[in-house]
Amino acid sequence: MQAIRAFLQRKDIEISLRRYGIDALGAMAQGLFCSLLIGTILDTLGTQLGLPFLATVGGYASAMSGPAMAIAIGYALKAPPLVLFSLATVGYAANALGSTTLSGGAGAGGPLAVLFIAVIAAEVGKAVSKETKIDILVTPLATILVGVGLSAWWAPAIGTAATAVGSFVMLATDLQPFLMGIIVSVVIGVALTLPISSAAICAAFGLTGLAGGAAVAGCCANMVGFAVLSFRENRWGGLISQGLGTSMLQMGNIVKNPRIWLPAILTSAITGPLATCVFHFQMNDPSGGVASGMGTCGLVGPIGVYAGWVADVASGVKEAITAMDWLAMLLICFVLPGILCWAFGLILRRIGWIKPGDLTLG
């Protein structure tokens, strides 16, 4: 056992929730953002502005989502170069096969399959790396054979399971929009602020429709909420870095005083059901759910909602983009998160639960 521990330590193979559930998951979301999400944005802009070149570039970017996610995961796991480059093939196979179900239909498990399979393939590749004199052959072969083999074996099952979970959440939201609006909004909003990836979670389960709208509401409640709540401490720099960047910047302060999170959580519990019950706010972004977990980060959430509107109009599902659509986006994504979180924060400041400096960014 001691020898195994020493080998794993020498190979920098750390079997832990942090390494796989935080580092790898977060990196996967970045890979997804830099491929599928950016591709979707470029494709939408190209279509709307009459610039076919942008649409073409967007198509190329979206097609590389599997390799991008796998390479990002390998980078997070500190994989050596030969392993890292081999993961491009693994990611392509896992994403393609995870996007199907066991019955051969379309599945939503591509990103989830990439996460599980790329982690295993990367660790196997790291284990054999530089252990032989023909490393340039052994390491890529081991990484690719393990990754593609597991993709053929596991990915369709993962796609089936992810599709079932996503479909259940979306169906439950349609049937019980008030309750599920609260649950989805709060859970995804919390995931956004925690050092895990809400975007990866939404993408893994293909969270779209009303459930996707509730997810957007929760993310915006945390990002815009914390930006406005902490304005007196962090001024304009904090407003921009949290409102257009990430509310994860507050995690250090949350650990010190968890009560500073209450305004954002309460806000998400209000805006979530408002999105589902009052405005029927949906996220039907063609990227398959990743934008649902991005909130106002780079305005990706609102752009994703708009891309969904455009796709729905093009397919005939929606007649036109209305003024009520724009009002709903403005209220759910920007106005209500700012006003409600500020109001809840004011109450908590007055009763002493939030003290001066509690929200100051380091």
Secondary structure, DSSP 8 states (H G I E B T S, - for coil): -HHHHHHHHHTT---SHIIIIIIIHHHHHHHHIIIIIHHHHHHHHHHHHT-HHHHHHHHHHHHTHHHHHHHHHHHHTT--HHHHHHHHHHHHHHHHHHTB-TTSSB-S-HHHHHHHHHHHHHHHHHHHTTSSTTHHHHHHHHHHHHHHHHHHHHHHHHHHHHHHHHHHHHHHHHHSHHHHHHHHHHHHHHHHHTTS-HHHHHHHTT--HHHHHHHHHHHHHHHHHHHHHTHHHHHHHHHHHHHTT-GGGGHHHHHH-GGGGHHHHHHHHHHHHIIIIIS---B--TT-SGGGGTTTGGGHHHHHHHHHHHHHHHHTSSS---HHHHHHHHIIIIIHHHHHHHHHHHHHHHTTSS-TTTT---
